[in-house]
């Protein structure tokens, strides 16, 4: 299968400015995704889709193939797959036709090359249209989830579906944003990675931190330093 590896990396970030370039345990955060992709042995290139020449230079220094995409595809409200799909169309114009798109967000620096290998293998052998990495969640969280109404009162979000003792609750998982795979045409049709014929691969909590803010960043830094 002709598999395209994409790493969408914009310069702007509201909650943690310039997070993709922040030094994380001695390297720019984006470097971890690039190195995991290249060391997996699955891809000839790891494309970094960005609007920033600064990110492009750093990506190239770590062995990636930077591609400058239109700035409007790198806004705060633009989904991560938008610049990746732009790259698919760009490559098709040059005669390349990837059968699968692997999206690795740089905000998941703890994923390993084995996580990528296992996910791609599951996608290929399962004949899925989409696949995402997930992490186990304590189902008792859903037991207590409430939503606030406009009048200030609260109600059970799931009703009584999860209103059971923990041993009676089914296993549940959360998408962790680390690895997302799709067939490009199906991704364009559906508009996200959670369409029909979806597969999942479980990765443990300690490799599934998605960096959104300073706390997540420091958590990753401590875990990486302890691992070394």
Beta strands, then each sheet from edge to edge (+ up, - down):
strand 1: 3-8
strand 2: 23-24
strand 3: 27-28
strand 4: 46-50
strand 5: 65-68
strand 6: 100-103
strand 7: 130-137
strand 8: 146-148
strand 9: 154-156
strand 10: 172-182
strand 11: 198-202
sheet 1: 5+ 4+ 1+ 6+ 10- 7+ 11+
sheet 2: 2+ 3-
sheet 3: 8+ 9-
end
